[in-house]
Amino acid sequence: MAQEIERKFLTVSEEWKKKVVRATTMKQGYLSSDPAGNTVRVRIAGEAAYLTIKGRSEGFTRPEFEYSIPVEDAYDMIELCKKPLVEKTRYLVSEFGKTWEVDVFDGANEGLVVAEIELESEGEEFTLPGWAGKEVSSDPRYYNSSLIGNPFSRWR
Amino acid sequence: MAQEIERKFLTVSEEWKKKVVRATTMKQGYLSSDPAGNTVRVRIAGEAAYLTIKGRSEGFTRPEFEYSIPVEDAYDMIELCKKPLVEKTRYLVSEFGKTWEVDVFDGANEGLVVAEIELESEGEEFTLPGWAGKEVSSDPRYYNSSLIGNPFSRWR
């Protein structure tokens, strides 16, 4: 089964900005988001759009299926999603031979910055950059699908 | 927005069998099925597979988006769906210049037969064949997504 193995960290500085290789503006919504079940995400990323199904997490691993879809469909489908949408800019950051995704959130989640790394296996070793802080991989509040119902602006 | 306009009837005889032009075995599950919201369906139909998103119904109309996906993905995704799955054989039936879809259900929904017709507009006129009985378009029990949680075998 196709799967995503991912670890997620908060940031403690903006040093990652020196290693950015690309930035993409993203807007995404959830057609369905049960933290204990499947999520179905519609994402508009720059000029492209994707429909992504994720199953339930076990450890750092989730089943994941992603399909490219017409952008016009995505704009229509995002109308069917719960609001607020998740808006962010994703920066690809190259560190120690790995590509990190640093998401800087906007809108209702402004102020939140999360760095993710995709791994080949749960036990894969990797170098944690100095700008990466606390791990939040297992904290459901940081699931993008949770940031719809409970946006970062309401946490404090 | 892409949409489906559909009316649905029970059958009162098997006369439709004389007009069958094709039969396809289908197995489908729902990654998400909120009768008041969006449904996300995975369908394996013969050698093909589809991922279908439907929004909330208004009258006989629902937003609908359908994508062809690899059959192997569909078999994996169906594992993530609530059980029992919906199993049926779909017969395409040609009557009065229109194609009807007659679904003969199997498994937990054995005994249920539903005939559907897709229309171009809500007000479109069409000839109701003699084998078509009570209309059930607006009865949520007959939504395929409802037949998972409340299969036909438990109705009586």
HADDOCK unambig.tbl for C-alpha pairs under 7 A between the chains (distance, minus, plus):
assign (segid A and resid 1 and name CA) (segid B and resid 76 and name CA) 6.02 0.50 0.50
assign (segid A and resid 31 and name CA) (segid B and resid 38 and name CA) 6.32 0.50 0.50
assign (segid A and resid 32 and name CA) (segid B and resid 32 and name CA) 6.26 0.50 0.50
assign (segid A and resid 38 and name CA) (segid B and resid 31 and name CA) 6.31 0.50 0.50
assign (segid A and resid 55 and name CA) (segid B and resid 80 and name CA) 6.47 0.50 0.50
assign (segid A and resid 76 and name CA) (segid B and resid 1 and name CA) 6.03 0.50 0.50
assign (segid A and resid 80 and name CA) (segid B and resid 55 and name CA) 6.47 0.50 0.50
